[in-house]
Amino acid sequence: MRTSIRTAGVLAALLATGATGCAGGRTAQDFPPSPADLTGKVRLVAYTDCDELTEGLRQAAARNVTPWGFGENMLFAARSDVAAAKEATSEQPSHSTTNTHEAGVDEPDLVKTDGNRVITVTRGVLRVVDARSRKVTGTLRLVAEDQSWAQADLLVHGDRALVLFQGGGIIPFGATAKTGVGPGGPRYVLVDLSGEPRVLGAMTVRGQHVDARQTGSTVRLVVRSQPAIAFPAPKQNEPDKDLLEGNRQAVLSAPADAWLPSYDVESGGASRTERVGCDRVSHPEQFTGTSMLTVHTIDLAAATPFGSLTPIAVAADGDTVYGAAGSLYVTSNPRWWAARPVDVVPMPDASAATPQAPPERTEVHRFDVSAPGAPRYVTSGSVPGRLLNQYSLSEYDGHLRVATTSGAEVFGASPGGSESGVYVLDAGTLAQTGSVTGLGRGERIYSVRFMDGLGYVVTFRQTDPLYALDLRDPAAPKVTGELKITGFSAYLHPAGEGRLIGIGQEASGEGRMLGTQISLFDVADPAAPAVLSRFHQEQSGSEAEWDPHAFLYWPATGLAVLPLANWADGGIAGSSALALRVGDREITKLGVVSHPRQPARSDFAPADQGIRRSLVIGDDLWTLSDGGLKVSDAATLADRAWIPFA
């Protein structure tokens, strides 16, 4: 497992949300507002002016505010990448792209290639490497060295790269002061790659980065924000009802700007602050008023990408993004719920009735992104349960399929009371047309893969049932087959006609994890899925288990590569990239690739020593770590070049 960058990213997010998580000297970590019940509520409402917006949001938020505020929670977006639609030329060698969910839609990642060059962003530095000469041809530091922990990803189109810093508090490299440099939220930096890399502009938003998608040259950035309302400081021994009333009055007197998302733009040597206009905000029929989703659109091919921004916003929440051809979906899982906040002193009004847990439903919001420019908010709906990640969603033939688990890992849930299901929604209205439920009773979903009219769901507690589903009739989806084996697959990847690769963990009969396992499934007969081959590496884990970016599958040769961390005595004993050959009926080990170990440093967040990504260019296998890029023979793994990031 990789922990250093991930831990640093979480810390950055904590720093960024510190200001909004506290108001008037008290935290707002519990009692989140109940999600709006959007079942069948698909009528859309747009605000006509700021007065209507202000009044509507005030009233909704006042109904949902608690004695502790709005219940700011850390949201962890499950990330997975989808492929870029790149214009190939005859001069480009064959090459892999970012591991994809949907073809033609790209997602941010640490590395991108067009076959002629490799573009990376690690530890705050963007680098361009010529694939032919295997030399660094451009370097651009984007943050100060003491902020090298800042997690960043890339989206690229032609000679433009958009670098996405997800956490707040990022100080641009070269800033002369640590104050007055923006709102401290996610920062998006546009870089020109036509010569020596240089910054063309940047945008910093107030809120939390959710995710981004790119189609062609158009990037959609999804950001969530909460109202900027200063709640009155609590008095000693102040009753809950008085705290609540004070908060409600603060909400009811808050101006429209408290809700309207704002962002800072640096372009053409000038800076400006803008807000989403009242006429650009919509809401479902029911909403809480405690969160806003904003979608920013940036055309990387435009002469002035930050020149005229037209973001839209929806009075809703979100933590998972899924992009399909012409559609962008944002979903919001039900928040974790606790009966009372944890306090170091006895709670006032301890005899008050314990509130009921909110309904466990996932909200779904759809945007139409089929045309250039700002997206169009289409509709909202909801389904029972929680989804795992974006692979739990799939648009196909005018319908959206959603896989969720209900009753698992929720405070107060009955042990063994969980079950999973797949819900089929009309993509135009998000009204349910069919469902199949009762999967994996007492278990939860660990991975999902939809492929055209079929679907595959893995649940796990002690064994790994792989369910095969026929979804071709949206009104009557059904389970067609089931395979039970030990362990589980945390990620499923198509591997040709009738074949499926599973990346996960082997487990004992009691459910104890025993190490990374790669499985090859025969799914040619939906009624009888079978396992053909399994490769098990004891005492190990792989980033590919939770981040599909980290998995490479090259169909031309059957090459599969994934990072592998070996564990011993409770810590990481070594890290490498495991290379496998996946045939029609068997998985064989090709070997491992390792990088030179870097000298130990005493940084706050030292460089990640492990290999994190791999890609293919021609007959070369490239692997990436914080220390550099290694080029190996894709057939034999023989070393060809080491490109250090010194």
C-alpha positions, 0 to 999 in steps of 0.5 A: 500500500502507498501511504505517504502521498495519500496521508499528505493529501488527507492532511491537506484536505483537513487543513483546507476544511478547518475554516469551514468545519468550525464556526464561532469556536465550535465544530460541526462534525456530527448531526449532518442533515438528513439527505433529501428524499429524491425518490421520484422527485425529478422536477427541476427548478431554476431560480429566477433571481437572487431574492428567490434563491436567497429565500429558498436556500435560507428556508431549506438550510434553516430546516436542516441546521443543527445545534452544531452547524451543518455537520461538515464531514470529510468526503473521500472520493473514490478515484478511478481513471477513464480513457482519453480520446486522443487524436493519434498520428501515424508518427505516434508509436502504439501506447497505453492510456490511463486505465479507463472506465468509459472509452472517450472520457479521461480522468486525472492521473499522475502521468499521461503520454501521447506516445512521443512524450511522457508528462508527469507531476510528482512532489509539486514538479511537472516534467516532460520526458521525450520517449525516444531519447528518454531524457527530461526536456522540460521541468516546472516547479508548481509549489514550494519544495516544503509543499511537495506533499501536495497531491496533484494530477494531470489532464492533457490536451495537445500542448496544454496540461491542467494540473489539479491540486486537490487539497487547499492551502497550496502556495504557488511557487514563487509567491512572496507572501503566504497571505493573500494568495487565494481562498485556500481551496483546490487549485487548478493550474494551466501549463503550456507545454509547447516549449519550456513548460510555463504557467498560463493561468490558474483558478482556486476555488472555495470548497472541496475538489470532488473529481474531474472528467475530460472529453476532447479538449473540454474539462469539467471540474466538480466542486462541492461547498457549504454555506459560509455562515458564521454561527454564534459562539456557544455560551457555557451550558447553553441548552441545545434548543438555544444553540439551534435557534441561534444557528437558525437565525444566523441562517435566515439572515445570511446573504445570497453570497453565503451560498453562491460558490466563489473562485479566484482566477489568475490569467493574463497577468491579472487576478479577479474573484468571481461568483456563480450567478443566481441565474446559474443555480438550480435545485431538485424539488427537495434539497437541504440547502446545506451544500452546493455542487458546482461544475466548472468548464475549461476548454484546454484548446481555447486561446484564453481558457480562463477568460470567460468561465460560466460555471453552473451550480446545483443545491445538492451534495456529491462525492463520486463522479462518473462520466459517460458519452454526453453525460456527467453523473455526480452522486452523494452517499449518505453520510456516516451518522452518530446518535450524538457528538462525542464531547469531553463534558456531559451533554446538556439536555441529555434526556432529549429523545435520540434522533432517528438515523436518516434514510440510507439512500444515494442521491444521483444528479445528471448533467448533459455534457454533450455540447461544448460550453457549460453543462446542462443540469438534467435531473436528480433521483436516488436509490437505496444504499451506498455505492462503492465508487464510480464503477458502481455506475454505468450508462447503457442504452438510455439507462443508468445502472447503479450497484449499492449495498444497504445496511453495511458498516452503518452505525446502529445497523444490525450485524449481518443485515446487509444486502446489495442490489443493482437498480436500473434507472431511466437516464432521462428522468432517473426514475427506477425501471427495474432492480435485482436485490438480495445479493450477498446477504450479510456482505458488502460490495467490493467491486463492480463491472458493467459490460454492455448488457451484462454486469458482475458484482463481487461481495465479500465477508468470508468468501467471494461470491461473483454474481453475473447479471443479465441487465438487457431488459431494464425492467427485469434485471436478473442474476444468471450465475454465481461463483464462490471462491475464497478471497475477493476481487476489489477491481474487475477488468475486462480481458477480451471476449468472455474473460475478466481479470480480478485484482484483490486479496486471497483470504482464509476461510474466516475472511483474514486477508493473506496477500494480493491475488490476481484471478482470471475468470471465464464469464463466457457463459453468464449462467456458469462463471468459473475461475480459470487461474489465480496468482497469489503473492503472500503478505502483499498489497497493491494500490490497484486494489483501490485505485484502478489508475495503478493497473495496466493491461496491454491486450496486444501481448496480455501484459498486466502490471500492478504495483506490489508492496510486500509486508513484513512485521507490520510494515512495508518490506519492499515495493516493486511492479509485478508483471504478469502474462494473462493468457486465455486460460492461465496467468503466469509471472513474467517478473518484477521491476524495481527502482533504485532506492532513494536516500532517506530524507527528513521531509514532512512527507518524504518521497514515496519509494514505491512504483505507482504507475506503469505504461507501454510505449512501443516495446517499452514498459515505463514505470513511475515512482517519486524517484523517477521513471524506469524504462524496461523491455516489455517482453523480458523486463530487461533494464533499458534506462533510468531517468531520475527526478533529482 
